[in-house]
Amino acid sequence: MVTRRRTLLALAAGALALPVAVTTGVTTSPASATSPAAGWSGAWAGVTDTSAPATTLAQVRTIIGADAGAAAALTGKGVGVALIDTGVAPVPGLPAAQIVNGPDLSFESQAPGLRYLDTYGHGTHMAGIIVGDDAESGAKGLAPQAKLTSIKIGTARGAVDVTQMIAAVDWVVKHRNDDPANPIRVINLSYGSGGNPPNWTDPLQFAVEKAWQAGIVVVAAAGNNGNTTLKLTNPAMDEWVLAVGATATNGTAATKDDTLATFTNLAVGGNQVDLLAPGTSIASLRDPGSNIDNSYPSARVGSTLFKGSGTSQATAVVSAAAALLLQAKPSATPDQVKDWLIKGGTYLPTGKAGTMGLLELNVNGALARTGTAVTKPTWNTSSGIGLFEVSRGTSHVVLDGTSLAGERSVWGPLTSLQWASKSAAQTSWSGGTWMGFKIAGDAWTGTSWASKTWAPATWSSSPWVSGATWTDPAWTGRTWSGRTWSAGTWSGRTWSSDDWSATSWS
């Protein structure tokens, strides 16, 4: 029973780099003047070209050198990948045995009919790239035997606050070894906050650095604001993570015609893109009835797939490749994985990628380098005590006309000084409580997707303002038992007519 309900409207992009742009030429995120977005590293873009030919996952596998040589025998088996995103939908192309639900930290967690589920469509697209196995189309993910843990933080319009992202990363670090047969070794962050904080104090960068130090390869989307952008999105701007940009595949499985995607963020100063991967018109799993599915029906490929472009897609490709590498070299450190993947890449002879020396992912190339020594980097680290508001930057969620701002989490007042030491000690989570706020169940209970699901919890503390109430979302005439949805409404809004452009997932 939900004891405290809130109406969450006008959701400004919650800093996720998630917009799987259904385009081949996104140059800017679709931010609005009143609710700037900084998102999931690619936006389901405002300028859409769905006429471009799809790049199949089989083609992607060829492009990244994973269909031949030693790489061809790798499946990601025994490696856990955490997908911090908009949830996943139980579509037939996502094998139940490969999916686990972590806690739902999104605003939609308070609506039982939406908990864990992907109402946006982005997380399902990412999951398909990594572990999909769609019998109807034949599309198969790049690491099909990896175990994917979905931690939902985004809503039907992508809304998420940076504190939700930080809580999600903390949770993964705390629970990375819960499944000894599939320890979480990779975090996929197709996300970027709207902030441009100092690297040496930023809380978000502190969180991902702690994950890195705990043995988890953090793969982050560079952002979809264009090649003229001065910096990568946060946390891709952190030197410790693996920052991913996208290539335009031009509809072929060859690499000689691949070029840097024009929507990929580049940096003048600070951390530059580390590695490129295919990211244009990628045909991955469709989430029927989700926001983007309703908004862009022309992006559908058959009945089960959907074309999406962005550094989000490229990030999922690299996350899958990291899982393959870790299957082959289970004792590898994040520093080694990053070094091998970058230096084993394929040179692109055409355009800006060639002149900048940016390489495209090549799994066999990385495997060939695993015998080389890697010197531990000496980059600076964050103290974590910077302001949450600076980390948020332009990315604010809005509740009943009030923006979440200042030193507050979604669940109540919180300062980085209170949080940073607990995050470092891996004590920010205790059961279903994060920093004293009850936001999830206390234990792994029940079954879901033929595996475990973190039990739900009602937020007992009010979010950032008082006096508001949740309005239950409603599915009209649809059930998940049929694995489909459509004509859904949320907070009185119809997804197909909503303006998704306030959100920018990479």
LOVEX-457920 format. One record per residue (C-alpha): residue number from 0; residue in three letters; x, y, z. Coordinates in steps of 0.02 Angstrom, whole numbers. Layout:
# LOVEX-457920
<NUM; 'ala'; <X; Y; Z>>
...
END
This chain:
# LOVEX-457920
<0; 'met'; <0; 0; 0>>
<1; 'val'; <69; 169; -46>>
<2; 'thr'; <46; 279; 106>>
<3; 'arg'; <112; 441; 34>>
<4; 'arg'; <74; 482; -147>>
<5; 'arg'; <141; 625; -249>>
<6; 'thr'; <102; 705; -413>>
<7; 'leu'; <263; 717; -513>>
<8; 'leu'; <239; 827; -665>>
<9; 'ala'; <347; 931; -781>>
<10; 'leu'; <495; 816; -756>>
<11; 'ala'; <653; 901; -809>>
<12; 'ala'; <786; 788; -874>>
<13; 'gly'; <859; 703; -727>>
<14; 'ala'; <1037; 703; -787>>
<15; 'leu'; <1032; 538; -875>>
<16; 'ala'; <1129; 516; -1033>>
<17; 'leu'; <997; 406; -1089>>
<18; 'pro'; <906; 467; -1237>>
<19; 'val'; <932; 332; -1360>>
<20; 'ala'; <922; 449; -1503>>
<21; 'val'; <817; 374; -1638>>
<22; 'thr'; <917; 469; -1761>>
<23; 'thr'; <1075; 459; -1859>>
<24; 'gly'; <1121; 640; -1847>>
<25; 'val'; <1085; 706; -1674>>
<26; 'thr'; <1190; 858; -1642>>
<27; 'thr'; <1111; 926; -1485>>
<28; 'ser'; <1011; 861; -1340>>
<29; 'pro'; <829; 915; -1348>>
<30; 'ala'; <835; 1027; -1197>>
<31; 'ser'; <706; 1161; -1172>>
<32; 'ala'; <740; 1335; -1107>>
<33; 'thr'; <637; 1307; -951>>
<34; 'ser'; <696; 1132; -912>>
<35; 'pro'; <871; 1106; -977>>
<36; 'ala'; <916; 926; -997>>
<37; 'ala'; <1078; 840; -976>>
<38; 'gly'; <1046; 669; -1001>>
<39; 'trp'; <1062; 494; -1040>>
<40; 'ser'; <1202; 519; -1157>>
<41; 'gly'; <1103; 533; -1306>>
<42; 'ala'; <933; 599; -1327>>
<43; 'trp'; <790; 527; -1417>>
<44; 'ala'; <822; 676; -1521>>
<45; 'gly'; <717; 820; -1573>>
<46; 'val'; <782; 805; -1751>>
<47; 'thr'; <744; 629; -1806>>
<48; 'asp'; <799; 532; -1959>>
<49; 'thr'; <726; 358; -1949>>
<50; 'ser'; <751; 326; -2134>>
<51; 'ala'; <934; 276; -2110>>
<52; 'pro'; <967; 89; -2125>>
<53; 'ala'; <976; -7; -1963>>
<54; 'thr'; <1141; -69; -1896>>
<55; 'thr'; <1106; -245; -1834>>
<56; 'leu'; <1187; -319; -1680>>
<57; 'ala'; <1266; -449; -1794>>
<58; 'gln'; <1349; -306; -1890>>
<59; 'val'; <1404; -226; -1726>>
<60; 'arg'; <1482; -391; -1674>>
<61; 'thr'; <1582; -393; -1836>>
<62; 'ile'; <1633; -210; -1821>>
<63; 'ile'; <1702; -235; -1646>>
<64; 'gly'; <1794; -395; -1693>>
<65; 'ala'; <1692; -507; -1579>>
<66; 'asp'; <1635; -634; -1709>>
<67; 'ala'; <1804; -709; -1751>>
<68; 'gly'; <1961; -773; -1668>>
<69; 'ala'; <1969; -794; -1479>>
<70; 'ala'; <1828; -669; -1452>>
<71; 'ala'; <1702; -777; -1545>>
<72; 'ala'; <1700; -905; -1404>>
<73; 'leu'; <1662; -776; -1269>>
<74; 'thr'; <1485; -745; -1203>>
<75; 'gly'; <1510; -646; -1043>>
<76; 'lys'; <1466; -799; -938>>
<77; 'gly'; <1504; -776; -754>>
<78; 'val'; <1514; -585; -766>>
<79; 'gly'; <1383; -470; -689>>
<80; 'val'; <1338; -306; -774>>
<81; 'ala'; <1239; -172; -680>>
<82; 'leu'; <1126; -69; -792>>
<83; 'ile'; <1079; 92; -702>>
<84; 'asp'; <944; 159; -817>>
<85; 'thr'; <755; 166; -841>>
<86; 'gly'; <721; -15; -797>>
<87; 'val'; <688; -159; -916>>
<88; 'ala'; <527; -224; -993>>
<89; 'pro'; <489; -411; -992>>
<90; 'val'; <492; -426; -1181>>
<91; 'pro'; <523; -600; -1254>>
<92; 'gly'; <694; -546; -1317>>
<93; 'leu'; <762; -527; -1140>>
<94; 'pro'; <798; -701; -1070>>
<95; 'ala'; <730; -719; -894>>
<96; 'ala'; <884; -814; -836>>
<97; 'gln'; <998; -668; -876>>
<98; 'ile'; <901; -528; -788>>
<99; 'val'; <895; -479; -604>>
<100; 'asn'; <802; -330; -534>>
<101; 'gly'; <897; -227; -408>>
<102; 'pro'; <800; -93; -312>>
<103; 'asp'; <688; 29; -404>>
<104; 'leu'; <749; 201; -348>>
<105; 'ser'; <642; 296; -473>>
<106; 'phe'; <489; 403; -436>>
<107; 'glu'; <386; 266; -517>>
<108; 'ser'; <437; 144; -380>>
<109; 'gln'; <291; 211; -279>>
<110; 'ala'; <167; 147; -410>>
<111; 'pro'; <158; -43; -395>>
<112; 'gly'; <104; -63; -576>>
<113; 'leu'; <262; 22; -639>>
<114; 'arg'; <393; -37; -517>>
<115; 'tyr'; <550; -104; -606>>
<116; 'leu'; <469; -83; -777>>
<117; 'asp'; <539; 22; -919>>
<118; 'thr'; <408; 153; -960>>
<119; 'tyr'; <531; 255; -1062>>
<120; 'gly'; <605; 120; -1174>>
<121; 'his'; <788; 163; -1151>>
<122; 'gly'; <843; 32; -1026>>
<123; 'thr'; <765; -108; -1128>>
<124; 'his'; <861; -49; -1281>>
<125; 'met'; <1025; -51; -1183>>
<126; 'ala'; <987; -222; -1108>>
<127; 'gly'; <954; -292; -1282>>
<128; 'ile'; <1126; -236; -1341>>
<129; 'ile'; <1208; -323; -1193>>
<130; 'val'; <1108; -483; -1160>>
<131; 'gly'; <965; -488; -1285>>
<132; 'asp'; <912; -647; -1373>>
<133; 'asp'; <765; -612; -1487>>
<134; 'ala'; <702; -768; -1573>>
<135; 'glu'; <588; -674; -1692>>
<136; 'ser'; <721; -562; -1769>>
<137; 'gly'; <875; -665; -1728>>
<138; 'ala'; <954; -516; -1639>>
<139; 'lys'; <1074; -572; -1504>>
<140; 'gly'; <1163; -465; -1375>>
<141; 'leu'; <1351; -449; -1375>>
<142; 'ala'; <1374; -534; -1205>>
<143; 'pro'; <1221; -647; -1204>>
<144; 'gln'; <1272; -751; -1052>>
<145; 'ala'; <1317; -605; -938>>
<146; 'lys'; <1201; -580; -789>>
<147; 'leu'; <1120; -408; -800>>
<148; 'thr'; <1059; -321; -643>>
<149; 'ser'; <937; -181; -681>>
<150; 'ile'; <931; -35; -559>>
<151; 'lys'; <790; 78; -614>>
<152; 'ile'; <809; 264; -583>>
<153; 'gly'; <722; 347; -732>>
<154; 'thr'; <537; 374; -767>>
<155; 'ala'; <432; 373; -925>>
<156; 'arg'; <505; 543; -968>>
<157; 'gly'; <679; 502; -905>>
<158; 'ala'; <668; 609; -748>>
<159; 'val'; <801; 572; -619>>
<160; 'asp'; <902; 670; -493>>
<161; 'val'; <1089; 653; -470>>
<162; 'thr'; <1061; 591; -292>>
<163; 'gln'; <963; 443; -361>>
<164; 'met'; <1110; 402; -474>>
<165; 'ile'; <1232; 414; -329>>
<166; 'ala'; <1122; 301; -221>>
<167; 'ala'; <1114; 175; -364>>
<168; 'val'; <1304; 170; -384>>
<169; 'asp'; <1325; 150; -196>>
<170; 'trp'; <1202; 5; -200>>
<171; 'val'; <1298; -85; -337>>
<172; 'val'; <1461; -69; -241>>
<173; 'lys'; <1380; -135; -83>>
<174; 'his'; <1298; -284; -170>>
<175; 'arg'; <1424; -323; -306>>
<176; 'asn'; <1465; -494; -234>>
<177; 'asp'; <1290; -550; -184>>
<178; 'asp'; <1291; -677; -326>>
<179; 'pro'; <1461; -764; -313>>
<180; 'ala'; <1435; -849; -481>>
<181; 'asn'; <1405; -683; -568>>
<182; 'pro'; <1490; -542; -470>>
<183; 'ile'; <1454; -369; -539>>
<184; 'arg'; <1612; -315; -630>>
<185; 'val'; <1539; -183; -748>>
<186; 'ile'; <1424; -33; -724>>
<187; 'asn'; <1339; 38; -880>>
<188; 'leu'; <1303; 224; -862>>
<189; 'ser'; <1217; 289; -1017>>
<190; 'tyr'; <1198; 446; -915>>
<191; 'gly'; <1267; 619; -895>>
<192; 'ser'; <1220; 754; -771>>
<193; 'gly'; <1198; 935; -817>>
<194; 'gly'; <1334; 992; -700>>
<195; 'asn'; <1511; 1047; -738>>
<196; 'pro'; <1586; 1024; -564>>
<197; 'pro'; <1767; 1025; -509>>
<198; 'asn'; <1834; 849; -532>>
<199; 'trp'; <1921; 853; -364>>
<200; 'thr'; <1763; 876; -258>>
<201; 'asp'; <1616; 811; -362>>
<202; 'pro'; <1504; 685; -270>>
<203; 'leu'; <1452; 591; -428>>
<204; 'gln'; <1632; 567; -482>>
<205; 'phe'; <1676; 514; -304>>
<206; 'ala'; <1540; 379; -313>>
<207; 'val'; <1601; 305; -478>>
<208; 'glu'; <1782; 313; -421>>
<209; 'lys'; <1735; 209; -268>>
<210; 'ala'; <1654; 83; -385>>
<211; 'trp'; <1814; 79; -488>>
<212; 'gln'; <1920; 54; -332>>
<213; 'ala'; <1804; -90; -283>>
<214; 'gly'; <1848; -181; -444>>
<215; 'ile'; <1704; -125; -555>>
<216; 'val'; <1735; -58; -731>>
<217; 'val'; <1627; 98; -748>>
<218; 'val'; <1579; 131; -929>>
<219; 'ala'; <1504; 305; -955>>
<220; 'ala'; <1428; 394; -1105>>
<221; 'ala'; <1522; 547; -1167>>
<222; 'gly'; <1360; 639; -1209>>
<223; 'asn'; <1264; 687; -1365>>
<224; 'asn'; <1286; 875; -1372>>
<225; 'gly'; <1400; 876; -1523>>
<226; 'asn'; <1584; 879; -1571>>
<227; 'thr'; <1599; 1063; -1528>>
<228; 'thr'; <1554; 1034; -1346>>
<229; 'leu'; <1693; 1088; -1228>>
<230; 'lys'; <1678; 946; -1102>>
<231; 'leu'; <1610; 771; -1084>>
<232; 'thr'; <1457; 745; -977>>
<233; 'asn'; <1477; 698; -795>>
<234; 'pro'; <1536; 567; -745>>
<235; 'ala'; <1620; 528; -913>>
<236; 'met'; <1729; 680; -878>>
<237; 'asp'; <1810; 582; -736>>
<238; 'glu'; <1980; 513; -790>>
<239; 'trp'; <1954; 351; -695>>
<240; 'val'; <1803; 290; -793>>
<241; 'leu'; <1797; 225; -972>>
<242; 'ala'; <1721; 369; -1073>>
<243; 'val'; <1635; 312; -1232>>
<244; 'gly'; <1593; 406; -1392>>
<245; 'ala'; <1495; 343; -1542>>
<246; 'thr'; <1542; 304; -1720>>
<247; 'ala'; <1430; 317; -1872>>
<248; 'thr'; <1434; 145; -1952>>
<249; 'asn'; <1359; 205; -2117>>
<250; 'gly'; <1257; 47; -2128>>
<251; 'thr'; <1403; -72; -2157>>
<252; 'ala'; <1498; -202; -2056>>
<253; 'ala'; <1665; -132; -2115>>
<254; 'thr'; <1767; -14; -2007>>
<255; 'lys'; <1857; 81; -2145>>
<256; 'asp'; <1703; 191; -2176>>
<257; 'asp'; <1663; 219; -1991>>
<258; 'thr'; <1675; 399; -1933>>
<259; 'leu'; <1654; 494; -1770>>
<260; 'ala'; <1468; 525; -1744>>
<261; 'thr'; <1435; 712; -1753>>
<262; 'phe'; <1330; 707; -1594>>
<263; 'thr'; <1471; 640; -1485>>
<264; 'asn'; <1538; 760; -1354>>
<265; 'leu'; <1722; 802; -1364>>
<266; 'ala'; <1826; 895; -1237>>
<267; 'val'; <1944; 1042; -1253>>
<268; 'gly'; <2011; 1016; -1078>>
<269; 'gly'; <1999; 876; -952>>
<270; 'asn'; <1961; 696; -993>>
<271; 'gln'; <1938; 659; -1178>>
<272; 'val'; <1838; 516; -1253>>
<273; 'asp'; <1934; 356; -1218>>
<274; 'leu'; <1856; 240; -1345>>
<275; 'leu'; <1730; 240; -1487>>
<276; 'ala'; <1599; 108; -1525>>
<277; 'pro'; <1454; 90; -1648>>
<278; 'gly'; <1312; 206; -1596>>
<279; 'thr'; <1203; 252; -1744>>
<280; 'ser'; <1039; 171; -1792>>
<281; 'ile'; <1073; 20; -1682>>
<282; 'ala'; <930; -104; -1696>>
<283; 'ser'; <900; -169; -1520>>
<284; 'leu'; <747; -223; -1423>>
<285; 'arg'; <587; -125; -1439>>
<286; 'asp'; <485; -88; -1282>>
<287; 'pro'; <305; -88; -1350>>
<288; 'gly'; <200; 56; -1284>>
<289; 'ser'; <343; 146; -1200>>
<290; 'asn'; <369; 333; -1219>>
<291; 'ile'; <492; 322; -1362>>
<292; 'asp'; <400; 181; -1447>>
<293; 'asn'; <242; 285; -1452>>
<294; 'ser'; <335; 442; -1502>>
<295; 'tyr'; <437; 365; -1643>>
<296; 'pro'; <341; 222; -1724>>
<297; 'ser'; <443; 243; -1883>>
<298; 'ala'; <598; 187; -1788>>
<299; 'arg'; <526; 12; -1766>>
<300; 'val'; <613; -129; -1857>>
<301; 'gly'; <490; -270; -1877>>
<302; 'ser'; <385; -302; -1723>>
<303; 'thr'; <522; -327; -1593>>
<304; 'leu'; <665; -207; -1633>>
<305; 'phe'; <691; -19; -1631>>
<306; 'lys'; <826; 93; -1705>>
<307; 'gly'; <918; 204; -1582>>
<308; 'ser'; <1070; 317; -1594>>
<309; 'gly'; <1177; 395; -1461>>
<310; 'thr'; <1328; 376; -1351>>
<311; 'ser'; <1209; 274; -1243>>
<312; 'gln'; <1209; 134; -1371>>
<313; 'ala'; <1397; 145; -1392>>
<314; 'thr'; <1416; 133; -1203>>
<315; 'ala'; <1312; -26; -1196>>
<316; 'val'; <1421; -100; -1334>>
<317; 'val'; <1578; -65; -1233>>
<318; 'ser'; <1500; -130; -1072>>
<319; 'ala'; <1464; -295; -1160>>
<320; 'ala'; <1643; -299; -1226>>
<321; 'ala'; <1710; -270; -1050>>
<322; 'ala'; <1609; -420; -992>>
<323; 'leu'; <1686; -527; -1130>>
<324; 'leu'; <1860; -471; -1081>>
<325; 'leu'; <1827; -507; -897>>
<326; 'gln'; <1762; -680; -940>>
<327; 'ala'; <1928; -714; -1026>>
<328; 'lys'; <2031; -629; -888>>
<329; 'pro'; <1931; -642; -726>>
<330; 'ser'; <2070; -570; -618>>
<331; 'ala'; <2091; -413; -723>>
<332; 'thr'; <2077; -246; -635>>
<333; 'pro'; <1974; -101; -703>>
<334; 'asp'; <2137; -12; -746>>
<335; 'gln'; <2193; -160; -851>>
<336; 'val'; <2026; -180; -939>>
<337; 'lys'; <2024; 4; -984>>
<338; 'asp'; <2202; 1; -1048>>
<339; 'trp'; <2177; -156; -1152>>
<340; 'leu'; <2015; -97; -1229>>
<341; 'ile'; <2084; 74; -1276>>
<342; 'lys'; <2251; 16; -1344>>
<343; 'gly'; <2177; -134; -1434>>
<344; 'gly'; <2059; -25; -1536>>
<345; 'thr'; <2047; -7; -1724>>
<346; 'tyr'; <2115; 149; -1809>>
<347; 'leu'; <1985; 243; -1911>>
<348; 'pro'; <2065; 325; -2064>>
<349; 'thr'; <1926; 448; -2106>>
<350; 'gly'; <1882; 614; -2028>>
<351; 'lys'; <1903; 683; -1854>>
<352; 'ala'; <1925; 515; -1768>>
<353; 'gly'; <2079; 484; -1872>>
<354; 'thr'; <2156; 655; -1844>>
<355; 'met'; <2122; 645; -1657>>
<356; 'gly'; <2186; 468; -1641>>
<357; 'leu'; <2024; 402; -1569>>
<358; 'leu'; <2010; 213; -1590>>
<359; 'glu'; <1856; 104; -1613>>
<360; 'leu'; <1825; -46; -1501>>
<361; 'asn'; <1905; -209; -1556>>
<362; 'val'; <1882; -356; -1437>>
<363; 'asn'; <2014; -466; -1517>>
<364; 'gly'; <2133; -319; -1514>>
<365; 'ala'; <2103; -301; -1327>>
<366; 'leu'; <2126; -487; -1298>>
<367; 'ala'; <2292; -479; -1389>>
<368; 'arg'; <2353; -348; -1265>>
<369; 'thr'; <2309; -443; -1107>>
<370; 'gly'; <2487; -504; -1089>>
<371; 'thr'; <2554; -326; -1079>>
<372; 'ala'; <2589; -242; -913>>
<373; 'val'; <2481; -94; -862>>
<374; 'thr'; <2549; 44; -752>>
<375; 'lys'; <2425; 100; -620>>
<376; 'pro'; <2367; 278; -661>>
<377; 'thr'; <2405; 420; -544>>
<378; 'trp'; <2258; 532; -586>>
<379; 'asn'; <2182; 643; -453>>
<380; 'thr'; <2031; 581; -359>>
<381; 'ser'; <1877; 670; -295>>
<382; 'ser'; <1848; 706; -111>>
<383; 'gly'; <1661; 693; -138>>
<384; 'ile'; <1623; 844; -30>>
<385; 'gly'; <1568; 962; -168>>
<386; 'leu'; <1388; 1021; -177>>
<387; 'phe'; <1254; 907; -247>>
<388; 'glu'; <1181; 1060; -329>>
<389; 'val'; <1341; 1093; -426>>
<390; 'ser'; <1342; 911; -482>>
<391; 'arg'; <1161; 931; -536>>
<392; 'gly'; <1198; 1085; -639>>
<393; 'thr'; <1054; 1117; -759>>
<394; 'ser'; <969; 950; -724>>
<395; 'his'; <824; 972; -604>>
<396; 'val'; <668; 871; -574>>
<397; 'val'; <511; 971; -536>>
<398; 'leu'; <374; 921; -415>>
<399; 'asp'; <214; 1023; -409>>
<400; 'gly'; <306; 1172; -481>>
<401; 'thr'; <453; 1158; -360>>
<402; 'ser'; <626; 1110; -421>>
<403; 'leu'; <733; 993; -320>>
<404; 'ala'; <884; 1102; -283>>
<405; 'gly'; <1015; 1130; -151>>
<406; 'glu'; <1088; 1005; -30>>
<407; 'arg'; <945; 882; -32>>
<408; 'ser'; <917; 709; -98>>
<409; 'val'; <753; 652; -175>>
<410; 'trp'; <707; 581; -5>>
<411; 'gly'; <755; 725; 109>>
<412; 'pro'; <894; 844; 166>>
<413; 'leu'; <1070; 777; 139>>
<414; 'thr'; <1243; 851; 123>>
<415; 'ser'; <1392; 775; 35>>
<416; 'leu'; <1491; 792; 196>>
<417; 'gln'; <1367; 674; 279>>
<418; 'trp'; <1372; 554; 132>>
<419; 'ala'; <1552; 543; 68>>
<420; 'ser'; <1631; 452; 216>>
<421; 'lys'; <1490; 325; 222>>
<422; 'ser'; <1503; 294; 35>>
<423; 'ala'; <1690; 266; 51>>
<424; 'ala'; <1661; 142; 193>>
<425; 'gln'; <1520; 58; 94>>
<426; 'thr'; <1399; 95; 236>>
<427; 'ser'; <1285; 220; 150>>
<428; 'trp'; <1165; 74; 121>>
<429; 'ser'; <1099; -33; 264>>
<430; 'gly'; <970; -156; 204>>
<431; 'gly'; <841; -54; 111>>
<432; 'thr'; <896; 110; 189>>
<433; 'trp'; <1014; 234; 106>>
<434; 'met'; <1085; 373; 215>>
<435; 'gly'; <943; 346; 339>>
<436; 'phe'; <805; 355; 208>>
<437; 'lys'; <700; 199; 185>>
<438; 'ile'; <691; 181; -4>>
<439; 'ala'; <693; -6; -40>>
<440; 'gly'; <657; -174; 41>>
<441; 'asp'; <772; -249; 171>>
<442; 'ala'; <826; -406; 79>>
<443; 'trp'; <826; -504; -82>>
<444; 'thr'; <653; -584; -79>>
<445; 'gly'; <533; -661; -202>>
<446; 'thr'; <568; -707; -381>>
<447; 'ser'; <570; -608; -540>>
<448; 'trp'; <641; -648; -710>>
<449; 'ala'; <684; -821; -642>>
<450; 'ser'; <798; -737; -518>>
<451; 'lys'; <797; -623; -367>>
<452; 'thr'; <716; -453; -349>>
<453; 'trp'; <750; -323; -216>>
<454; 'ala'; <589; -304; -118>>
<455; 'pro'; <491; -141; -141>>
<456; 'ala'; <467; -12; -5>>
<457; 'thr'; <356; 139; 17>>
<458; 'trp'; <450; 301; 46>>
<459; 'ser'; <404; 345; 223>>
<460; 'ser'; <489; 515; 215>>
<461; 'ser'; <424; 647; 98>>
<462; 'pro'; <531; 701; -48>>
<463; 'trp'; <590; 880; -62>>
<464; 'val'; <427; 972; -31>>
<465; 'ser'; <279; 936; 81>>
<466; 'gly'; <93; 937; 50>>
<467; 'ala'; <92; 850; -119>>
<468; 'thr'; <18; 681; -162>>
<469; 'trp'; <63; 544; -284>>
<470; 'thr'; <-59; 513; -423>>
<471; 'asp'; <-64; 330; -473>>
<472; 'pro'; <-15; 293; -651>>
<473; 'ala'; <-142; 190; -745>>
<474; 'trp'; <-125; 58; -877>>
<475; 'thr'; <-281; 59; -984>>
<476; 'gly'; <-335; -116; -1023>>
<477; 'arg'; <-161; -192; -1026>>
<478; 'thr'; <-70; -318; -919>>
<479; 'trp'; <111; -370; -911>>
<480; 'ser'; <66; -553; -921>>
<481; 'gly'; <45; -526; -1107>>
<482; 'arg'; <214; -438; -1113>>
<483; 'thr'; <139; -288; -1201>>
<484; 'trp'; <75; -118; -1157>>
<485; 'ser'; <2; 30; -1246>>
<486; 'ala'; <-111; 178; -1217>>
<487; 'gly'; <-32; 200; -1046>>
<488; 'thr'; <-53; 360; -948>>
<489; 'trp'; <50; 428; -806>>
<490; 'ser'; <-1; 571; -692>>
<491; 'gly'; <-144; 604; -812>>
<492; 'arg'; <-31; 613; -964>>
<493; 'thr'; <-27; 506; -1117>>
<494; 'trp'; <151; 457; -1162>>
<495; 'ser'; <122; 465; -1348>>
<496; 'ser'; <78; 648; -1336>>
<497; 'asp'; <197; 701; -1198>>
<498; 'asp'; <342; 814; -1239>>
<499; 'trp'; <488; 699; -1204>>
<500; 'ser'; <610; 834; -1253>>
<501; 'ala'; <630; 890; -1074>>
<502; 'thr'; <735; 735; -1052>>
<503; 'ser'; <903; 691; -1122>>
<504; 'trp'; <966; 517; -1093>>
<505; 'ser'; <1124; 488; -1192>>
END
